[in-house]
Structure formats: C-alpha cells, structure tokens
Amino acid sequence: MPLLEINKEECTGCGACVDACPFGALQLVDNVATVDDQCTACGACLDVCPVDALSLPERPTVEASGLAAYQGVWVWVEQFKGEAASISWEMMGQGRKLADQRKSTLTACVLGHNVEHIAKEAVAFGADRVFWVDDPSLAAYRTQSYAAALVSLVQQYKPEIFLLGASSRGRDLAGSVATELYTGLTADCTGLDIDADTNLLRQTRPAFGGNIMATIICPNYRPQMSTVRHRVFEMPTPDGNRKGQIVSIKPALSEAQIATRVVDFLVEQGQINLADAKIIVSGGRGVGGPEGFGPIKELAEVLGGAVGSSRAAVDAGWIPYAHQVGQTGRTVRPDLYIACGISGAVQHLAGMGTARVIVAINKDPEAPIFSVAHYGIVGDLFQVVPALTAQLKKKLQK
Ligand SMILES: Cc1cc2nc3c(=O)[nH]c(=O)nc-3n(C[C@H](O)[C@H](O)[C@H](O)COP(=O)(O)OP(=O)(O)OC[C@H]3O[C@@H](n4cnc5c(N)ncnc54)[C@H](O)[C@@H]3O)c2cc1C
C-alpha cells in the first residue's frame, strides 16, 4: 500500500504532482490525484503541490542528540556449514581500519550452530568483541531468524557503522535489517572511509550505469549500513595472538517462531569461482562467437587460471553469466588478468581494475583497456593468444 496520503478535499486536480512523480505512480481520476503501488515515498511530489494536499508519514529519525549513543563498527561474519566466507574477513580488515579511524571498537557478529571456532577466528581477524549467537535454529541461513538476531543486537548495543558482504545472503540480510531498523543502506560499495570533518561514513559506489562514482552519507539514521562486494578490499592477515571478548547471545527467535524450514541444499553444477582465481583469461566481443572462447580456454588451462568474459559476450549467449566480470558480474582481484578482445568499458573495469597485473590484447591501439593495462599487445587475438599459449606450454613444460 502506498505511504503517500492525498487530501482529496484540498486537491485541485492541477496535475503538478503527476508530472513531478519519477515513478509514474500518480494519476488524475475525476480531476483528483490518486496514487498506486509504484509510489516509493520519495517525496518528489510534496513540494510541487500548490495546496499542500499531499503528505507522507513522519519518519522516525534518530534525534541529533541520540546519534552519539551509536558507537563502534560491526561486521556480520557469514558462514556456510561451519566455514566462514572469505568476504567477511575482507570486511573485517576494512572494519578494523574504520574503527581505528573512529578510535572505537570492532565487533563481529557470528551466527550459526557449532561456530565457536569462527568467533575465535574473528578475533584473529581484528575483532575486539564478538557477539556469538549459537543455536540449532541458526545452523542454516534464514532471513527471518538471522535478521531478528541482528536487529535485536543493534537495538540493544547501538553500533555506529554496520558492514555486510554483498554475497547473496549478505544482500538479503542487509536489506531486511536496514528496513526493520529504518536506516539507510548503501549496496555494493567500492570504497568506505570516514569524513574527517563530520565523522560520517563516506560510502562510494558506481551510479548511473557506472558512469559516475557517487559518495553517499547517512547523516540522520543509525547505524550507517553498507554492503561491499567480494574482492573489493584486501584480505587481512589473521593474528592468532590477538585477544578479544567473545559474548554468547541467545537467538531472538525460537524455532517455532520461524516461518520457513530448510529442506535441502542443491549445489549448482559447473560453478566457477572467479572471485578467488589468481589468474583469469577473459574474452569479450572480439572473440566473435562461442567457438572464439576456444583459444581463451586453452590459455587459461595452461596458466591454471579461470575463464572470464565481458558482458557483451554473455549477452550474446557465447558463455554463461557465471563468467561475467564487471559491475553487474563478478568483482575479481587476481594476480594476472588477461583481457582479450575487450574494449575496457567502465562497467568492465569496475570488476577487474584492481587486478595486480593486467595484460590487454586488442587490435585497436586506441581501446580504453590499454589505459589501465600494465602490458598491452596490439594485434589479432586469434594470432596472439595461440602464440602465447604455445610459448607458455614450452616454458611451463605442459
Ligand atoms: C548498467 C550496465 C552494467 C554493465 N555491466 C557490465 C559488466 O558487468 N561487465 C561488462 O563487461 N560490461 C558491462 N556493461 C557493458 C559495457 O558497457 C560494455 O558494453 C561491454 O563491457 C563491452 O564488452 P566488450 O569490451 O567485450 O565489447 P566491445 O566494447 O564491443 O569491444 C570489443 C573489443 O574487441 C576488439 N577486437 C575485436 N576483434 C578483435 C580481435 N580479433 N583481436 C583483438 N581484439 C579484437 C575491438 O577492438 C574492441 O575493442 C554494462 C553496461 C551497463 C549499461
């Protein structure tokens, strides 16, 4: 149901709100404004109404005086079947930096069953304190039970900043928790730092199709919440000698209160793990068709790497989406990224620009990929790639 309220007595049917609505949620019916479910409560219509006939309910902002009660940086540590996700440790590394900048503490939230070892690992990865919620009802991820546990912890302990990995579960959980707490959430950040003047979290992410980088702040709500994609931040080195407090917490919901049951897990066949690959050989539109990935695969095989692709090749149906690198694909941070027949659009660079060494093979010397490449080969990939493969085979004795 839309949140926007329309005072039908006051409405003059001028239509100014209809023109102002970016979502097409307002129409005139019998000369009176009406709103439908497309309304996002953005408020764009409020200022244009000449007779103040439109209103939105008051939002429960945190009073400025109450903001100071929110302190510390929190990270949700994701786990599956008792194994922590590497993305969470990357978040801990960045969380530690932010906590140090704010001269505050870093807290890890570890939820699951039989996961005490992960709580200890979290200390090694930089946590000063770990909230350890261990219960059979939390063995498998379920939105309701996980969100309830985190919401109740936030309401009680009031963190200033809350970070989650932008994995499938992290995205789901972050949205639920932020909605329940009525706070802001910036998804898929590529940079997080503290504003030196305001002490607010500066959350940077690509916007408008990756053509600009937007820096977003959340001044009136707490916690300031962000998700960050895999491989955006470096993996910190764990320190087994670190000391931290592990606090055991009871789950917020009992099994009987949870509406869903996990029946089974099915592992998707043929999955590739691009995010963890040390070497990636990627093909773009320049490979010309599905068979054009043949030489790319051979080179990847000789190097012991994975095959990536641009979105153009995925959209053309030449290779499955799981291989796509970029803003709407995977973010990767390999030691070596070889881009073959890829022009280097910003959306592609957003996914691989932090690779340690980038090699570009392209027949167009002006291709933008050369501006980020450490080594560039101007030439036809169908000559260059097989020649490279043959040389490497000899060198590596394969
Ligand atoms: C919202 C949004 C999200 C997007 N997300 C992504 C994303 O996640 N990942 C992504 O990749 N793109 C993404 N895109 C698309 C992106 O803008 C580009 O269209 C895409 O990356 C282009 O792919 P390409 O470089 O393979 O193709 P092209 O730009 O067509 O480049 C092909 C290149 O191959 C070279 N070439 C051709 N033949 C040969 C040959 N025989 N030998 C050597 N070189 C050759 C050409 O010189 C050219 O430079 C997104 C776009 C939008 C709007």
The ligand as an SDF file (V2000), in Angstrom:
LIG
                    3D

 53 58  0  0  0  0  0  0  0  0999 V2000
   24.3370   -0.8220  -16.2430 C   0  0  0  0  0  0  0  0  0  0  0  0
   25.3920   -1.5240  -17.0460 C   0  0  0  0  0  0  0  0  0  0  0  0
   26.1030   -2.5430  -16.4660 C   0  0  0  0  0  0  0  0  0  0  0  0
   27.0960   -3.2020  -17.2020 C   0  0  0  0  0  0  0  0  0  0  0  0
   27.7980   -4.2110  -16.5860 N   0  0  0  0  0  0  0  0  0  0  0  0
   28.8170   -4.7720  -17.2720 C   0  0  0  0  0  0  0  0  0  0  0  0
   29.6270   -5.7800  -16.6520 C   0  0  0  0  0  0  0  0  0  0  0  0
   29.3910   -6.2140  -15.5220 O   0  0  0  0  0  0  0  0  0  0  0  0
   30.6620   -6.2790  -17.3770 N   0  0  0  0  0  0  0  0  0  0  0  0
   30.9620   -5.8610  -18.6430 C   0  0  0  0  0  0  0  0  0  0  0  0
   31.9140   -6.3850  -19.2250 O   0  0  0  0  0  0  0  0  0  0  0  0
   30.1930   -4.9430  -19.2550 N   0  0  0  0  0  0  0  0  0  0  0  0
   29.1350   -4.4060  -18.6130 C   0  0  0  0  0  0  0  0  0  0  0  0
   28.3560   -3.4900  -19.2540 N   0  0  0  0  0  0  0  0  0  0  0  0
   28.5300   -3.3090  -20.7090 C   0  0  0  0  0  0  0  0  0  0  0  0
   29.6820   -2.3850  -21.0720 C   0  0  0  0  0  0  0  0  0  0  0  0
   29.2260   -1.0630  -21.1060 O   0  0  0  0  0  0  0  0  0  0  0  0
   30.2480   -2.7430  -22.4620 C   0  0  0  0  0  0  0  0  0  0  0  0
   29.2040   -2.7070  -23.4050 O   0  0  0  0  0  0  0  0  0  0  0  0
   30.8870   -4.1260  -22.5230 C   0  0  0  0  0  0  0  0  0  0  0  0
   31.8250   -4.2750  -21.4810 O   0  0  0  0  0  0  0  0  0  0  0  0
   31.6010   -4.2660  -23.8650 C   0  0  0  0  0  0  0  0  0  0  0  0
   32.1300   -5.5540  -23.9690 O   0  0  0  0  0  0  0  0  0  0  0  0
   33.3880   -5.8270  -24.8950 P   0  0  0  0  0  0  0  0  0  0  0  0
   34.5360   -4.9990  -24.4430 O   0  0  0  0  0  0  0  0  0  0  0  0
   33.5600   -7.3020  -24.9560 O   0  0  0  0  0  0  0  0  0  0  0  0
   32.8310   -5.3850  -26.3200 O   0  0  0  0  0  0  0  0  0  0  0  0
   33.2220   -4.1370  -27.2290 P   0  0  0  0  0  0  0  0  0  0  0  0
   33.1240   -2.8750  -26.4620 O   0  0  0  0  0  0  0  0  0  0  0  0
   32.4490   -4.2640  -28.4740 O   0  0  0  0  0  0  0  0  0  0  0  0
   34.7750   -4.3630  -27.5380 O   0  0  0  0  0  0  0  0  0  0  0  0
   35.2730   -5.4010  -28.3090 C   0  0  0  0  0  0  0  0  0  0  0  0
   36.7490   -5.1660  -28.4720 C   0  0  0  0  0  0  0  0  0  0  0  0
   37.3420   -6.2490  -29.1420 O   0  0  0  0  0  0  0  0  0  0  0  0
   38.3360   -5.7650  -30.0100 C   0  0  0  0  0  0  0  0  0  0  0  0
   38.5180   -6.7800  -31.0420 N   0  0  0  0  0  0  0  0  0  0  0  0
   37.6330   -7.1780  -31.9930 C   0  0  0  0  0  0  0  0  0  0  0  0
   38.1330   -8.2090  -32.6900 N   0  0  0  0  0  0  0  0  0  0  0  0
   39.3690   -8.4650  -32.1910 C   0  0  0  0  0  0  0  0  0  0  0  0
   40.3810   -9.4010  -32.5000 C   0  0  0  0  0  0  0  0  0  0  0  0
   40.2210  -10.3360  -33.4550 N   0  0  0  0  0  0  0  0  0  0  0  0
   41.5360   -9.3670  -31.7860 N   0  0  0  0  0  0  0  0  0  0  0  0
   41.7150   -8.4450  -30.8100 C   0  0  0  0  0  0  0  0  0  0  0  0
   40.7960   -7.5380  -30.4810 N   0  0  0  0  0  0  0  0  0  0  0  0
   39.6200   -7.5480  -31.1550 C   0  0  0  0  0  0  0  0  0  0  0  0
   37.8000   -4.4400  -30.5050 C   0  0  0  0  0  0  0  0  0  0  0  0
   38.8500   -3.6030  -30.9600 O   0  0  0  0  0  0  0  0  0  0  0  0
   37.1120   -3.9050  -29.2800 C   0  0  0  0  0  0  0  0  0  0  0  0
   37.9680   -3.0810  -28.5040 O   0  0  0  0  0  0  0  0  0  0  0  0
   27.3560   -2.8290  -18.5390 C   0  0  0  0  0  0  0  0  0  0  0  0
   26.6340   -1.7900  -19.1050 C   0  0  0  0  0  0  0  0  0  0  0  0
   25.6680   -1.1390  -18.3930 C   0  0  0  0  0  0  0  0  0  0  0  0
   24.9240   -0.0060  -19.0040 C   0  0  0  0  0  0  0  0  0  0  0  0
  1  2  1  0
  2  3  1  0
  2 52  2  0
  3  4  2  0
  4  5  1  0
  4 50  1  0
  5  6  2  0
  6  7  1  0
  6 13  1  0
  7  8  2  0
  7  9  1  0
  9 10  1  0
 10 11  2  0
 10 12  1  0
 12 13  2  0
 13 14  1  0
 14 15  1  0
 14 50  1  0
 15 16  1  0
 16 17  1  0
 16 18  1  0
 18 19  1  0
 18 20  1  0
 20 21  1  0
 20 22  1  0
 22 23  1  0
 23 24  1  0
 24 25  2  0
 24 26  1  0
 24 27  1  0
 27 28  1  0
 28 29  2  0
 28 30  1  0
 28 31  1  0
 31 32  1  0
 32 33  1  0
 33 34  1  0
 33 48  1  0
 34 35  1  0
 35 36  1  0
 35 46  1  0
 36 37  1  0
 36 45  1  0
 37 38  2  0
 38 39  1  0
 39 40  1  0
 39 45  2  0
 40 41  1  0
 40 42  2  0
 42 43  1  0
 43 44  2  0
 44 45  1  0
 46 47  1  0
 46 48  1  0
 48 49  1  0
 50 51  2  0
 51 52  1  0
 52 53  1  0
M  END
$$$$
